[in-house]
Amino acid sequence: MGPLLHVMGNEEKFREVLVNLVENAIKFTSRGEIRVSTNVTGNEVDISVRDTGEGIA
């Protein structure tokens, strides 16, 4: 596990966006995988939600 990160921003909106991305990944991935990852560069944090679901036409 990496270092503890403190992110400034609206906690409620951040949680809402992250939960929405993960729920959609679960909803549209009947088989395969879902990956949630983070990458820290300096004072920036990138969060990625990837899945093998059907995608958008």
CHARMM internal coordinates of N, CA and C (Angstrom, degrees):
IC EDIT
DIST 1 N 1 CA 1.4438
DIST 1 CA 1 C 1.5192
ANGL 1 N 1 CA 1 C 108.88
DIST 1 C 2 N 1.3318
ANGL 1 CA 1 C 2 N 116.64
DIHE 1 N 1 CA 1 C 2 N 138.86
DIST 2 N 2 CA 1.4559
ANGL 1 C 2 N 2 CA 121.98
DIHE 1 CA 1 C 2 N 2 CA -177.54
DIST 2 CA 2 C 1.5158
ANGL 2 N 2 CA 2 C 112.56
DIHE 1 C 2 N 2 CA 2 C -81.81
DIST 2 C 3 N 1.3170
ANGL 2 CA 2 C 3 N 115.86
DIHE 2 N 2 CA 2 C 3 N -170.98
DIST 3 N 3 CA 1.4652
ANGL 2 C 3 N 3 CA 120.57
DIHE 2 CA 2 C 3 N 3 CA -178.77
DIST 3 CA 3 C 1.5253
ANGL 3 N 3 CA 3 C 111.50
DIHE 2 C 3 N 3 CA 3 C -69.69
DIST 3 C 4 N 1.3105
ANGL 3 CA 3 C 4 N 116.09
DIHE 3 N 3 CA 3 C 4 N 154.72
DIST 4 N 4 CA 1.4621
ANGL 3 C 4 N 4 CA 122.20
DIHE 3 CA 3 C 4 N 4 CA 175.21
DIST 4 CA 4 C 1.5204
ANGL 4 N 4 CA 4 C 108.23
DIHE 3 C 4 N 4 CA 4 C -71.39
DIST 4 C 5 N 1.3265
ANGL 4 CA 4 C 5 N 116.82
DIHE 4 N 4 CA 4 C 5 N 129.98
DIST 5 N 5 CA 1.4592
ANGL 4 C 5 N 5 CA 121.17
DIHE 4 CA 4 C 5 N 5 CA -177.54
DIST 5 CA 5 C 1.5215
ANGL 5 N 5 CA 5 C 110.42
DIHE 4 C 5 N 5 CA 5 C -112.05
DIST 5 C 6 N 1.3012
ANGL 5 CA 5 C 6 N 116.27
DIHE 5 N 5 CA 5 C 6 N 141.08
DIST 6 N 6 CA 1.4600
ANGL 5 C 6 N 6 CA 122.22
DIHE 5 CA 5 C 6 N 6 CA 175.20
DIST 6 CA 6 C 1.5243
ANGL 6 N 6 CA 6 C 107.35
DIHE 5 C 6 N 6 CA 6 C -112.10
DIST 6 C 7 N 1.3320
ANGL 6 CA 6 C 7 N 116.20
DIHE 6 N 6 CA 6 C 7 N 118.47
DIST 7 N 7 CA 1.4506
ANGL 6 C 7 N 7 CA 121.03
DIHE 6 CA 6 C 7 N 7 CA -177.29
DIST 7 CA 7 C 1.5233
ANGL 7 N 7 CA 7 C 108.28
DIHE 6 C 7 N 7 CA 7 C -111.58
DIST 7 C 8 N 1.3263
ANGL 7 CA 7 C 8 N 116.09
DIHE 7 N 7 CA 7 C 8 N 127.93
DIST 8 N 8 CA 1.4592
ANGL 7 C 8 N 8 CA 120.02
DIHE 7 CA 7 C 8 N 8 CA 178.55
DIST 8 CA 8 C 1.5214
ANGL 8 N 8 CA 8 C 109.02
DIHE 7 C 8 N 8 CA 8 C -87.04
DIST 8 C 9 N 1.3150
ANGL 8 CA 8 C 9 N 116.72
DIHE 8 N 8 CA 8 C 9 N 132.41
DIST 9 N 9 CA 1.4538
ANGL 8 C 9 N 9 CA 121.09
DIHE 8 CA 8 C 9 N 9 CA 178.83
DIST 9 CA 9 C 1.5125
ANGL 9 N 9 CA 9 C 109.99
DIHE 8 C 9 N 9 CA 9 C 158.61
DIST 9 C 10 N 1.2942
ANGL 9 CA 9 C 10 N 115.74
DIHE 9 N 9 CA 9 C 10 N -172.66
DIST 10 N 10 CA 1.4536
ANGL 9 C 10 N 10 CA 122.29
DIHE 9 CA 9 C 10 N 10 CA -179.72
DIST 10 CA 10 C 1.5337
ANGL 10 N 10 CA 10 C 108.83
DIHE 9 C 10 N 10 CA 10 C -81.88
DIST 10 C 11 N 1.3176
ANGL 10 CA 10 C 11 N 116.19
DIHE 10 N 10 CA 10 C 11 N 105.56
DIST 11 N 11 CA 1.4604
ANGL 10 C 11 N 11 CA 121.15
DIHE 10 CA 10 C 11 N 11 CA -175.82
DIST 11 CA 11 C 1.5287
ANGL 11 N 11 CA 11 C 112.21
DIHE 10 C 11 N 11 CA 11 C -59.82
DIST 11 C 12 N 1.3198
ANGL 11 CA 11 C 12 N 116.43
DIHE 11 N 11 CA 11 C 12 N -40.76
DIST 12 N 12 CA 1.4704
ANGL 11 C 12 N 12 CA 120.51
DIHE 11 CA 11 C 12 N 12 CA -178.25
DIST 12 CA 12 C 1.5296
ANGL 12 N 12 CA 12 C 111.03
DIHE 11 C 12 N 12 CA 12 C -64.77
DIST 12 C 13 N 1.3199
ANGL 12 CA 12 C 13 N 117.84
DIHE 12 N 12 CA 12 C 13 N -44.26
DIST 13 N 13 CA 1.4673
ANGL 12 C 13 N 13 CA 121.23
DIHE 12 CA 12 C 13 N 13 CA 179.77
DIST 13 CA 13 C 1.5313
ANGL 13 N 13 CA 13 C 110.95
DIHE 12 C 13 N 13 CA 13 C -68.44
DIST 13 C 14 N 1.3348
ANGL 13 CA 13 C 14 N 116.27
DIHE 13 N 13 CA 13 C 14 N -39.64
DIST 14 N 14 CA 1.4586
ANGL 13 C 14 N 14 CA 120.30
DIHE 13 CA 13 C 14 N 14 CA 177.74
DIST 14 CA 14 C 1.5252
ANGL 14 N 14 CA 14 C 110.17
DIHE 13 C 14 N 14 CA 14 C -59.61
DIST 14 C 15 N 1.3206
ANGL 14 CA 14 C 15 N 116.22
DIHE 14 N 14 CA 14 C 15 N -48.18
DIST 15 N 15 CA 1.4643
ANGL 14 C 15 N 15 CA 121.33
DIHE 14 CA 14 C 15 N 15 CA 179.26
DIST 15 CA 15 C 1.5242
ANGL 15 N 15 CA 15 C 110.32
DIHE 14 C 15 N 15 CA 15 C -61.05
DIST 15 C 16 N 1.3329
ANGL 15 CA 15 C 16 N 117.48
DIHE 15 N 15 CA 15 C 16 N -42.87
DIST 16 N 16 CA 1.4685
ANGL 15 C 16 N 16 CA 122.07
DIHE 15 CA 15 C 16 N 16 CA -179.52
DIST 16 CA 16 C 1.5274
ANGL 16 N 16 CA 16 C 111.39
DIHE 15 C 16 N 16 CA 16 C -59.52
DIST 16 C 17 N 1.3258
ANGL 16 CA 16 C 17 N 116.96
DIHE 16 N 16 CA 16 C 17 N -45.29
DIST 17 N 17 CA 1.4666
ANGL 16 C 17 N 17 CA 121.21
DIHE 16 CA 16 C 17 N 17 CA 179.90
DIST 17 CA 17 C 1.5222
ANGL 17 N 17 CA 17 C 110.95
DIHE 16 C 17 N 17 CA 17 C -65.35
DIST 17 C 18 N 1.3257
ANGL 17 CA 17 C 18 N 117.04
DIHE 17 N 17 CA 17 C 18 N -46.76
DIST 18 N 18 CA 1.4615
ANGL 17 C 18 N 18 CA 120.72
DIHE 17 CA 17 C 18 N 18 CA -178.26
DIST 18 CA 18 C 1.5286
ANGL 18 N 18 CA 18 C 111.56
DIHE 17 C 18 N 18 CA 18 C -64.06
DIST 18 C 19 N 1.3210
ANGL 18 CA 18 C 19 N 117.38
DIHE 18 N 18 CA 18 C 19 N -44.52
DIST 19 N 19 CA 1.4687
ANGL 18 C 19 N 19 CA 121.16
DIHE 18 CA 18 C 19 N 19 CA 178.37
DIST 19 CA 19 C 1.5232
ANGL 19 N 19 CA 19 C 110.30
DIHE 18 C 19 N 19 CA 19 C -62.35
DIST 19 C 20 N 1.3313
ANGL 19 CA 19 C 20 N 117.53
DIHE 19 N 19 CA 19 C 20 N -41.23
DIST 20 N 20 CA 1.4614
ANGL 19 C 20 N 20 CA 121.15
DIHE 19 CA 19 C 20 N 20 CA 179.79
DIST 20 CA 20 C 1.5293
ANGL 20 N 20 CA 20 C 110.98
DIHE 19 C 20 N 20 CA 20 C -61.91
DIST 20 C 21 N 1.3250
ANGL 20 CA 20 C 21 N 117.42
DIHE 20 N 20 CA 20 C 21 N -44.75
DIST 21 N 21 CA 1.4649
ANGL 20 C 21 N 21 CA 120.95
DIHE 20 CA 20 C 21 N 21 CA 179.08
DIST 21 CA 21 C 1.5216
ANGL 21 N 21 CA 21 C 111.77
DIHE 20 C 21 N 21 CA 21 C -62.46
DIST 21 C 22 N 1.3263
ANGL 21 CA 21 C 22 N 117.06
DIHE 21 N 21 CA 21 C 22 N -44.52
DIST 22 N 22 CA 1.4636
ANGL 21 C 22 N 22 CA 120.72
DIHE 21 CA 21 C 22 N 22 CA -178.95
DIST 22 CA 22 C 1.5298
ANGL 22 N 22 CA 22 C 110.61
DIHE 21 C 22 N 22 CA 22 C -68.70
DIST 22 C 23 N 1.3321
ANGL 22 CA 22 C 23 N 117.88
DIHE 22 N 22 CA 22 C 23 N -42.67
DIST 23 N 23 CA 1.4719
ANGL 22 C 23 N 23 CA 120.55
DIHE 22 CA 22 C 23 N 23 CA 179.00
DIST 23 CA 23 C 1.5256
ANGL 23 N 23 CA 23 C 111.25
DIHE 22 C 23 N 23 CA 23 C -62.10
DIST 23 C 24 N 1.3332
ANGL 23 CA 23 C 24 N 117.52
DIHE 23 N 23 CA 23 C 24 N -40.92
DIST 24 N 24 CA 1.4689
ANGL 23 C 24 N 24 CA 119.78
DIHE 23 CA 23 C 24 N 24 CA 177.80
DIST 24 CA 24 C 1.5214
ANGL 24 N 24 CA 24 C 111.08
DIHE 23 C 24 N 24 CA 24 C -66.00
DIST 24 C 25 N 1.3093
ANGL 24 CA 24 C 25 N 117.22
DIHE 24 N 24 CA 24 C 25 N -38.98
DIST 25 N 25 CA 1.4644
ANGL 24 C 25 N 25 CA 120.00
DIHE 24 CA 24 C 25 N 25 CA 177.56
DIST 25 CA 25 C 1.5258
ANGL 25 N 25 CA 25 C 110.00
DIHE 24 C 25 N 25 CA 25 C -61.45
DIST 25 C 26 N 1.3147
ANGL 25 CA 25 C 26 N 117.16
DIHE 25 N 25 CA 25 C 26 N -43.64
DIST 26 N 26 CA 1.4689
ANGL 25 C 26 N 26 CA 121.50
DIHE 25 CA 25 C 26 N 26 CA 179.01
DIST 26 CA 26 C 1.5204
ANGL 26 N 26 CA 26 C 110.23
DIHE 25 C 26 N 26 CA 26 C -64.92
DIST 26 C 27 N 1.3191
ANGL 26 CA 26 C 27 N 116.58
DIHE 26 N 26 CA 26 C 27 N -45.09
DIST 27 N 27 CA 1.4681
ANGL 26 C 27 N 27 CA 122.22
DIHE 26 CA 26 C 27 N 27 CA -176.45
DIST 27 CA 27 C 1.5331
ANGL 27 N 27 CA 27 C 112.37
DIHE 26 C 27 N 27 CA 27 C -60.81
DIST 27 C 28 N 1.3324
ANGL 27 CA 27 C 28 N 117.03
DIHE 27 N 27 CA 27 C 28 N -38.60
DIST 28 N 28 CA 1.4575
ANGL 27 C 28 N 28 CA 120.28
DIHE 27 CA 27 C 28 N 28 CA -173.42
DIST 28 CA 28 C 1.5214
ANGL 28 N 28 CA 28 C 114.02
DIHE 27 C 28 N 28 CA 28 C -105.86
DIST 28 C 29 N 1.3237
ANGL 28 CA 28 C 29 N 117.66
DIHE 28 N 28 CA 28 C 29 N 13.75
DIST 29 N 29 CA 1.4634
ANGL 28 C 29 N 29 CA 121.39
DIHE 28 CA 28 C 29 N 29 CA 176.96
DIST 29 CA 29 C 1.5219
ANGL 29 N 29 CA 29 C 108.67
DIHE 28 C 29 N 29 CA 29 C -121.01
DIST 29 C 30 N 1.3270
ANGL 29 CA 29 C 30 N 115.53
DIHE 29 N 29 CA 29 C 30 N 90.99
DIST 30 N 30 CA 1.4656
ANGL 29 C 30 N 30 CA 119.16
DIHE 29 CA 29 C 30 N 30 CA -179.83
DIST 30 CA 30 C 1.5302
ANGL 30 N 30 CA 30 C 111.41
DIHE 29 C 30 N 30 CA 30 C -77.90
DIST 30 C 31 N 1.3382
ANGL 30 CA 30 C 31 N 116.61
DIHE 30 N 30 CA 30 C 31 N -29.81
DIST 31 N 31 CA 1.4582
ANGL 30 C 31 N 31 CA 122.25
DIHE 30 CA 30 C 31 N 31 CA 175.48
DIST 31 CA 31 C 1.5179
ANGL 31 N 31 CA 31 C 107.96
DIHE 30 C 31 N 31 CA 31 C -138.39
DIST 31 C 32 N 1.2920
ANGL 31 CA 31 C 32 N 115.80
DIHE 31 N 31 CA 31 C 32 N 154.78
DIST 32 N 32 CA 1.4596
ANGL 31 C 32 N 32 CA 118.95
DIHE 31 CA 31 C 32 N 32 CA 178.09
DIST 32 CA 32 C 1.5056
ANGL 32 N 32 CA 32 C 111.29
DIHE 31 C 32 N 32 CA 32 C 111.49
DIST 32 C 33 N 1.3300
ANGL 32 CA 32 C 33 N 115.43
DIHE 32 N 32 CA 32 C 33 N -140.02
DIST 33 N 33 CA 1.4543
ANGL 32 C 33 N 33 CA 118.15
DIHE 32 CA 32 C 33 N 33 CA -175.40
DIST 33 CA 33 C 1.5167
ANGL 33 N 33 CA 33 C 112.58
DIHE 32 C 33 N 33 CA 33 C -145.30
DIST 33 C 34 N 1.3142
ANGL 33 CA 33 C 34 N 114.19
DIHE 33 N 33 CA 33 C 34 N 160.35
DIST 34 N 34 CA 1.4594
ANGL 33 C 34 N 34 CA 123.48
DIHE 33 CA 33 C 34 N 34 CA 174.93
DIST 34 CA 34 C 1.5223
ANGL 34 N 34 CA 34 C 106.24
DIHE 33 C 34 N 34 CA 34 C -128.18
DIST 34 C 35 N 1.3272
ANGL 34 CA 34 C 35 N 116.25
DIHE 34 N 34 CA 34 C 35 N 130.29
DIST 35 N 35 CA 1.4642
ANGL 34 C 35 N 35 CA 120.71
DIHE 34 CA 34 C 35 N 35 CA 179.84
DIST 35 CA 35 C 1.5270
ANGL 35 N 35 CA 35 C 109.31
DIHE 34 C 35 N 35 CA 35 C -124.35
DIST 35 C 36 N 1.3147
ANGL 35 CA 35 C 36 N 115.19
DIHE 35 N 35 CA 35 C 36 N 129.62
DIST 36 N 36 CA 1.4580
ANGL 35 C 36 N 36 CA 121.58
DIHE 35 CA 35 C 36 N 36 CA 172.37
DIST 36 CA 36 C 1.5186
ANGL 36 N 36 CA 36 C 105.88
DIHE 35 C 36 N 36 CA 36 C -114.10
DIST 36 C 37 N 1.3270
ANGL 36 CA 36 C 37 N 116.04
DIHE 36 N 36 CA 36 C 37 N 123.61
DIST 37 N 37 CA 1.4691
ANGL 36 C 37 N 37 CA 119.09
DIHE 36 CA 36 C 37 N 37 CA -177.67
DIST 37 CA 37 C 1.5192
ANGL 37 N 37 CA 37 C 110.54
DIHE 36 C 37 N 37 CA 37 C -136.51
DIST 37 C 38 N 1.3166
ANGL 37 CA 37 C 38 N 114.57
DIHE 37 N 37 CA 37 C 38 N 160.72
DIST 38 N 38 CA 1.4621
ANGL 37 C 38 N 38 CA 120.91
DIHE 37 CA 37 C 38 N 38 CA 176.13
DIST 38 CA 38 C 1.5189
ANGL 38 N 38 CA 38 C 108.94
DIHE 37 C 38 N 38 CA 38 C -128.54
DIST 38 C 39 N 1.3207
ANGL 38 CA 38 C 39 N 115.19
DIHE 38 N 38 CA 38 C 39 N 152.97
DIST 39 N 39 CA 1.4508
ANGL 38 C 39 N 39 CA 122.03
DIHE 38 CA 38 C 39 N 39 CA 175.48
DIST 39 CA 39 C 1.5230
ANGL 39 N 39 CA 39 C 107.11
DIHE 38 C 39 N 39 CA 39 C -139.76
DIST 39 C 40 N 1.3217
ANGL 39 CA 39 C 40 N 116.42
DIHE 39 N 39 CA 39 C 40 N 124.25
DIST 40 N 40 CA 1.4591
ANGL 39 C 40 N 40 CA 121.60
DIHE 39 CA 39 C 40 N 40 CA -179.09
DIST 40 CA 40 C 1.5205
ANGL 40 N 40 CA 40 C 108.86
DIHE 39 C 40 N 40 CA 40 C -107.34
DIST 40 C 41 N 1.3324
ANGL 40 CA 40 C 41 N 115.98
DIHE 40 N 40 CA 40 C 41 N 124.64
DIST 41 N 41 CA 1.4529
ANGL 40 C 41 N 41 CA 122.29
DIHE 40 CA 40 C 41 N 41 CA 176.52
DIST 41 CA 41 C 1.5240
ANGL 41 N 41 CA 41 C 107.54
DIHE 40 C 41 N 41 CA 41 C -130.39
DIST 41 C 42 N 1.3193
ANGL 41 CA 41 C 42 N 115.90
DIHE 41 N 41 CA 41 C 42 N 109.56
DIST 42 N 42 CA 1.4603
ANGL 41 C 42 N 42 CA 119.44
DIHE 41 CA 41 C 42 N 42 CA -177.71
DIST 42 CA 42 C 1.5120
ANGL 42 N 42 CA 42 C 110.25
DIHE 41 C 42 N 42 CA 42 C 61.91
DIST 42 C 43 N 1.3288
ANGL 42 CA 42 C 43 N 116.27
DIHE 42 N 42 CA 42 C 43 N -119.99
DIST 43 N 43 CA 1.4678
ANGL 42 C 43 N 43 CA 119.71
DIHE 42 CA 42 C 43 N 43 CA 178.71
DIST 43 CA 43 C 1.5266
ANGL 43 N 43 CA 43 C 111.89
DIHE 42 C 43 N 43 CA 43 C -106.15
DIST 43 C 44 N 1.3303
ANGL 43 CA 43 C 44 N 117.20
DIHE 43 N 43 CA 43 C 44 N 21.71
DIST 44 N 44 CA 1.4674
ANGL 43 C 44 N 44 CA 121.83
DIHE 43 CA 43 C 44 N 44 CA 177.25
DIST 44 CA 44 C 1.5219
ANGL 44 N 44 CA 44 C 110.49
DIHE 43 C 44 N 44 CA 44 C -113.41
DIST 44 C 45 N 1.3355
ANGL 44 CA 44 C 45 N 115.19
DIHE 44 N 44 CA 44 C 45 N 142.71
DIST 45 N 45 CA 1.4634
ANGL 44 C 45 N 45 CA 121.83
DIHE 44 CA 44 C 45 N 45 CA 177.79
DIST 45 CA 45 C 1.5221
ANGL 45 N 45 CA 45 C 107.97
DIHE 44 C 45 N 45 CA 45 C -123.07
DIST 45 C 46 N 1.3214
ANGL 45 CA 45 C 46 N 116.93
DIHE 45 N 45 CA 45 C 46 N 123.41
DIST 46 N 46 CA 1.4642
ANGL 45 C 46 N 46 CA 122.29
DIHE 45 CA 45 C 46 N 46 CA 174.44
DIST 46 CA 46 C 1.5137
ANGL 46 N 46 CA 46 C 107.74
DIHE 45 C 46 N 46 CA 46 C -104.04
DIST 46 C 47 N 1.3320
ANGL 46 CA 46 C 47 N 116.35
DIHE 46 N 46 CA 46 C 47 N 131.77
DIST 47 N 47 CA 1.4626
ANGL 46 C 47 N 47 CA 121.82
DIHE 46 CA 46 C 47 N 47 CA 177.00
DIST 47 CA 47 C 1.5205
ANGL 47 N 47 CA 47 C 107.19
DIHE 46 C 47 N 47 CA 47 C -117.93
DIST 47 C 48 N 1.3151
ANGL 47 CA 47 C 48 N 115.80
DIHE 47 N 47 CA 47 C 48 N 131.60
DIST 48 N 48 CA 1.4554
ANGL 47 C 48 N 48 CA 121.35
DIHE 47 CA 47 C 48 N 48 CA -176.54
DIST 48 CA 48 C 1.5241
ANGL 48 N 48 CA 48 C 110.03
DIHE 47 C 48 N 48 CA 48 C -125.40
DIST 48 C 49 N 1.3394
ANGL 48 CA 48 C 49 N 116.07
DIHE 48 N 48 CA 48 C 49 N 135.64
DIST 49 N 49 CA 1.4626
ANGL 48 C 49 N 49 CA 122.22
DIHE 48 CA 48 C 49 N 49 CA 172.21
DIST 49 CA 49 C 1.5182
ANGL 49 N 49 CA 49 C 106.08
DIHE 48 C 49 N 49 CA 49 C -119.82
DIST 49 C 50 N 1.3375
ANGL 49 CA 49 C 50 N 116.44
DIHE 49 N 49 CA 49 C 50 N 114.99
DIST 50 N 50 CA 1.4666
ANGL 49 C 50 N 50 CA 122.04
DIHE 49 CA 49 C 50 N 50 CA -179.29
DIST 50 CA 50 C 1.5148
ANGL 50 N 50 CA 50 C 109.06
DIHE 49 C 50 N 50 CA 50 C -121.29
DIST 50 C 51 N 1.3336
ANGL 50 CA 50 C 51 N 115.60
DIHE 50 N 50 CA 50 C 51 N 144.70
DIST 51 N 51 CA 1.4487
ANGL 50 C 51 N 51 CA 119.14
DIHE 50 CA 50 C 51 N 51 CA 177.61
DIST 51 CA 51 C 1.5155
ANGL 51 N 51 CA 51 C 110.04
DIHE 50 C 51 N 51 CA 51 C -145.40
DIST 51 C 52 N 1.3197
ANGL 51 CA 51 C 52 N 115.60
DIHE 51 N 51 CA 51 C 52 N 169.38
DIST 52 N 52 CA 1.4647
ANGL 51 C 52 N 52 CA 121.69
DIHE 51 CA 51 C 52 N 52 CA 178.62
DIST 52 CA 52 C 1.5236
ANGL 52 N 52 CA 52 C 110.16
DIHE 51 C 52 N 52 CA 52 C -107.17
DIST 52 C 53 N 1.3172
ANGL 52 CA 52 C 53 N 116.26
DIHE 52 N 52 CA 52 C 53 N 25.56
DIST 53 N 53 CA 1.4631
ANGL 52 C 53 N 53 CA 121.84
DIHE 52 CA 52 C 53 N 53 CA -178.36
DIST 53 CA 53 C 1.5157
ANGL 53 N 53 CA 53 C 112.73
DIHE 52 C 53 N 53 CA 53 C -70.08
DIST 53 C 54 N 1.3311
ANGL 53 CA 53 C 54 N 115.10
DIHE 53 N 53 CA 53 C 54 N -177.69
DIST 54 N 54 CA 1.4657
ANGL 53 C 54 N 54 CA 121.85
DIHE 53 CA 53 C 54 N 54 CA -173.50
DIST 54 CA 54 C 1.5239
ANGL 54 N 54 CA 54 C 113.77
DIHE 53 C 54 N 54 CA 54 C -69.60
DIST 54 C 55 N 1.3133
ANGL 54 CA 54 C 55 N 119.27
DIHE 54 N 54 CA 54 C 55 N -23.41
DIST 55 N 55 CA 1.4697
ANGL 54 C 55 N 55 CA 121.95
DIHE 54 CA 54 C 55 N 55 CA 178.54
DIST 55 CA 55 C 1.5109
ANGL 55 N 55 CA 55 C 112.50
DIHE 54 C 55 N 55 CA 55 C 77.27
DIST 55 C 56 N 1.3232
ANGL 55 CA 55 C 56 N 114.98
DIHE 55 N 55 CA 55 C 56 N -173.47
DIST 56 N 56 CA 1.4645
ANGL 55 C 56 N 56 CA 122.39
DIHE 55 CA 55 C 56 N 56 CA -178.20
DIST 56 CA 56 C 1.5218
ANGL 56 N 56 CA 56 C 108.48
DIHE 55 C 56 N 56 CA 56 C -105.83
DIST 56 C 57 N 1.3184
ANGL 56 CA 56 C 57 N 116.06
DIHE 56 N 56 CA 56 C 57 N 131.25
DIST 57 N 57 CA 1.4639
ANGL 56 C 57 N 57 CA 120.73
DIHE 56 CA 56 C 57 N 57 CA -178.63
DIST 57 CA 57 C 1.5236
ANGL 57 N 57 CA 57 C 111.23
DIHE 56 C 57 N 57 CA 57 C -65.52
END
COOR INIT
IC SEED 1 N 1 CA 1 C
IC BUILD
